[in-house]
Amino acid sequence: MAWCLLIHKNSQAVLLHGANVETSDLGFVEGAWSGAFIDYAFDKTDTFMGTGGRIRGSTFIVSTPSHSLDRIHYTRCKHSIILSNSLVFLLNQLGDRLDPCNPFYVRDLSSYIGGKNKMRKWIKTLSKRKIYLARIANLEISTDLDVRVIPRQLPVIGEDFASFSDFLSNTVSALAENARDPKRKIKYHPVSTISSGYDSSAAAVLAKKVGCKTCLTIANARDDLNEFTNLDDSGAPIGDRLGLIVCEFRRDQYLKSADYPEAEFLASGTGGNDVILADAEPKLANSLLFTGFHGDKVWQRNKKKVADGDMIRGDTSGSSLLEFRLRTGFIHLPIPCIGATRQTIISEISNSPEMKPWSVGGAYDRPIPRRVVEEAGVPREMFGQEKKAVGQPFNATPNVSLVHGRPLQQLLSQNSYADFQIWLKNLSCKDTLLNNRSFKLMRFLHSPLPWRIRNLLYTIGIVKRTISLLDEFRYTYPLTEHDYLLQWAIEKMAHVYDVDHSDLPHNLIPSKPLNTTQQAV
């Protein structure tokens, strides 16, 4: 499902794409949207789960999803622009690589969780080329290669539960219908994740309404999140109650693999959390995968206001599925992201008097998904009782030798850890960077007391310019060897996108040239 688009200044474009990318005279797309498939109008809908490009008049439109979990990467050459839904693919086609001595890539690529005002807009490669990053947007590219980043259309979600529930159901139905449209060369069938929590359980309820028969569950939660002792996170009892076939997996199964399973998830640059789904690959091909990512923020009962059009996340979960998804060939549908760019309204619904019967109080309280699941016939006590986590982040914590309580050696499969250590030993700049004095100074400035002093100075108008130089995502944690996992992972994956026209891996093929003047819409 990967693609790479080269647009020349004369308006000619060449597309390399995988077998699951749909193409027509209007453009190309991988994904599903809340509209008719034949129209290719994914740029004009409020819900788009995927990426694609099309022609309108003399303008190329390249569209990101309507959520922030995935992104589009693009860069300028002398007389052209190159865009891709895969950072690995783009670097391969540029003949470039990430700087192996830059420890900030994962922190920069993960900064999107802070919303539009905090996320990095670009990263630099080894050759100092800027790779721009676009999320929740349409890129309008003129014949002169001017790029305008236009925010995606805001959805109309209603202001009470009934209206919002109808919006969710109607949108899911439209997405499912689009995904299995008979005019597609590949039809996608619904599959859902499910757990003992709120969000994926609600996703499974909505998936069943559009014909889902199978759900996937991770049986065991992480054992390093101190507030609970029951590690059973299986959604099997809920799936059984809903009449779904439940396929159960273990979150640490990837550790038994010998072919560097983590690389594909780490290569997204957002931490690798979703490697726990690697073992579910046989169930995911040609599926529309319903998940509950982002429910922790958008469905939690709180009164935090988020600007329309923005998404502020709690973590990067779901975003490291990217390369795995593109290779395996499934469309990712994170249900809480539907309408999530109107989070303030959703929060008002969660806190409204009509939702009090579905509010259980405490820090783990999500009335909207609770009502969805309970009204589907699942008893209250069967789900949403205890906050758990199954994702496996590989980014470091304040303890420089551990990742969430465990050394890296225990989190990588045996072959991956050995290979990464060899790669790391050949990195001559590592020791200098890990002991960098300027980084330590910036880290001190981001510690609690200096941070409060700076904010006070900023509030009273003394500090104006220097405040913009500080970056909480870069300097919250110390530098460790974990900060180089991305570069290692991309190097392990780079060959996947080698384009040999006599034997194209993953069916990457050059399409016929697109011409904006001949194919005006």
Beta strands, then each sheet from edge to edge (+ up, - down):
strand 1: 3-8
strand 2: 12-17
strand 3: 22-23
strand 4: 27-33
strand 5: 48-56
strand 6: 59-63
strand 7: 72-76
strand 8: 80-84
strand 9: 122-124
strand 10: 130-134
strand 11: 137-141
strand 12: 147-151
strand 13: 189-193
strand 14: 214-218
strand 15: 245-249
strand 16: 287-291
strand 17: 331-334
strand 18: 509-510
strand 19: 514-515
sheet 1: 9+ 10- 7+ 8- 1+ 2- 18+
sheet 2: 9+ 10- 7+ 8- 1+ 2- 19+
sheet 3: 3+ 4- 5+ 6- 11+ 12-
sheet 4: 15+ 14+ 13+ 16+ 17+
end
